[in-house]
Amino acid sequence: MVNKTFKSVLYLTIFLINFSSYAHDASKVWEQAYKSTLIVLPTWPGYNKPGFGAPEGTAPAGTGFYMSLDQKKMTNYILTAAHVIKNAKIVEIKDYNNKSEQVDVVLTDFKTDIAILKSKTKGQSIRVASKKIKYGNEVCLIGNSFGIGQSLSCGIVSGLNRTKLGFNPIEDFIQTDASVNPGASGAPLLNNDGELVGMVDAIYTKEADIDAGVNFAIDIKLIQKFLNKYSSQIK
């Protein structure tokens, strides 16, 4: 009986230590990246403010993040998913201080579903991961799920190099079980150091546009390839 009790306490202690470590890592992710993350608010034709008239299957708001091609600490350039701003006549952003600003659309590419925006004021550029991620690695995202504001969601890498899923003509997805819901499109997918490994793009479900635990982010390799291709337009 004593041995069983001791084992139970030992297992519980190990569990709490592991849980504490995970929570600490998630906190670090938030602290490292939340200032780089933005709410993206498109205003659609026929409307005078965001939140109305979005095309079918498109959330009325999304997420984006500041990113510099040459990894400068501050930048005017913002990445988001192209479908977030499709046909929008005006695009606004709202930062972590709740400050709003109208931004310019520099480039949209629906083959990869990547869009580049440019703000008048500079924001803190998100750091890009130097290490490759692997199956089972913990990842988090900071997104504007359901339009209620920035929130942190974490999970693991469930799959890599997913292609031919039918979302975009050009695909290279990281699959994750981190919770993704409408409004989180364009959110940064981050490693435990709060460094960018991908951009949230799609939810795999056939019944409703809600999280089903099978979600996809555009791999940083494809993002960097895209940015390098259009580097002359974003310098």
N, C-alpha and C positions, 0 to 999 in steps of 0.2 A: 504493500500500500504506500509506503514511504517512497519507494522507487518510482511508482506511477505518478505520485504527486510531484516529485522532483522533476520527472520528465515533462509533465504538463506545464510546470512553471518555466522550465528551460525552453520549451517550444514557444510558449507565449512571449517570453523575453526576446527570442530570436525574431519572432514575427513583428513585435513592436519596434525593434531596432531597424529591421528592414523597412517597415512602414515609415518610420521617422526619417530614414535616409531618403526615401522616395519623396516625402513631403518637402524635405529640405531642398532636394534637387528641383522640384517643381517651383518652389519659391524663388530659386535662383533664376530659373527660366523667365519668370514674370519680371523680376527686377532688371534683368538684362535687356529685355525686348519690348516692354509695354510702351515705352516712350517712342518707339519706332513705328508702332502700330496705329492705324487710323480707321475710323468709320468712313465709308464711302457712300455718299448720298446723291444718287442721280435724280434729276427732274426730267420726266418724260414729256414728249410732245403733247400739247393740250392742257398741261397742268403748270401751275405757278410755284409749286413747292414739291420737294421730294416726298416719296412714300405712296404715290398714287400712279396708276396707269402703266405699271411695269408690264412688259410682254409676258405672255403666258409661260409659266415655268421659271420665271425670274423673280427673285426676291426684291422687294422695294428698296433694300439697302444692302450694302456689302462691306467688305473689309479690304484694307490695303496696307502697305508698309513702305517706309522710306528705304531706298537701296541705292548705293553708289556703285557704278561700274568699276571704279578704281579704288573702292573701299575707303573713301574719305569719310571722316567722322560725321560730317554734316552734308546734306544734299537737298536739292529741290525736287528730285525725281522719286516717283511713287509707283510701285507695281500693284496691280490688282488683276482679277480675272476679267477678260474682255466681255464676257456675258453679263457682268455686273452693270456695265455702262452702255450696253448695246442700245443704240438709237436715242440715248439721252441727249437733251438739248443743253442741259447745264449739269455740271458735276461739282459737288461740294465735298469737302472733307471736314472731319471733326477730330481734333487730336485729343490726347490724354488729359489736357487741361480744359476740355470742352469748348475750345475755340474753333470757330468755323471759318472756312475760306473757300472761295470758288477757285477751281483749278482748271488748267488747260489739258485737253486730251492730246498728247503728243503722237501716240501710235496705238492702234488696235490690230491684233492679229488673231483672227478667229480659227486659224488652222491649229495654233497652239493654245488658244484661249488666254493669251497674255496681253495686257494693256499697260501702257506707260502714261502716267499723268505728271504734270509739273505744277508745283505750287510757287507762289511768290516768295514765301518765307521758307527757310531751310529747316529741316528736321533731322533728328538723329538717325543716321544710317544704320540699318541692321547689319550685324556681322555675319559673314558667310562662313559656314563650317569648312574646315580644312580636312577633316577626317571623313572617310566614307562611313555611312551608316550600314548596319547589318540587321538581319532578321532578329527580332526580339528586342532590339534597342528601344529604350523609352523615348518617346517624342511627345511634344505638347504643341498646342496651337493657341493663339490669342485671336479670338474672332468676335464678331458682332451678331451672335446667334439670335434669331428672331427679332433683331433690331433693338434689343434692350440694353446694348452697351457692351464694352469690352469684357470678355470673360475668358478664363483659362480652362482648357480641357486637355487631359493627358491620356496616353495609351501606349501601345507598342507598334513597332513596324511589323506588319503582318505579311507584307510582300514587297518585292522590288521589281523594277523594270516591267511593270504591267503595260501592255500595249494591246491594240485592236479591241478595245472595250466599247467603241462606238460613241464615245463622248466628243472627241475631237479628231480631225484628220491626222494630226501629228500628236502622238502620245508617248510619254515615258513617265509612268506614274509610280509613286510610292503608295502602297496600300497601308492603311492604319485603322485600328479600331478606336482611336481617339474620337470622342463624340463630335460630330459635325452636323449642323442644322442650317436651314435657310438664313442667310445673312452672314455666314462665315466664309462664303466664297471669296477668294483673294487673301485669306488669312495666311500668315507665315506659319509653316510647320518647322518646329525648332527641336534641336537636340538638348541634352541635359545642361549644356552650357549656355543655352539661349541663343544658339547660332542657327542660321537659316539652312535647312536641308530641302525645303520644298515650299510650294504654294498650294493651299487647299483649293480644289477645283470641282469635285463631283462626289455625289452620294449615290451609292449603288442600291437602289430600291425600285420596285415596280408597282408598289401599291400606294405609297404616299411619300411626299417630299420631307421626310423626317429621318433622323439618324437610324441606321440599321446595323451599325457596327462594321460596315464595309465601305470605307471612304478612301478617296484618292486625292493625292497632292502631286502637282507637277514637280518632277525631280529637279533639283538645283542644276544638274548638268544641262538639262534642256533650257532652263531659264538663262544660264550663262551663255549658251550657244546662241540663243535668241538675242540677248543684249549685245554680244560681240558682232552679230550680223548687222545690227542697226546702231552701232557705237557712234557713227558720225552724226546721228540725229539726236543723241542724248549727251552731248558734251558741251 
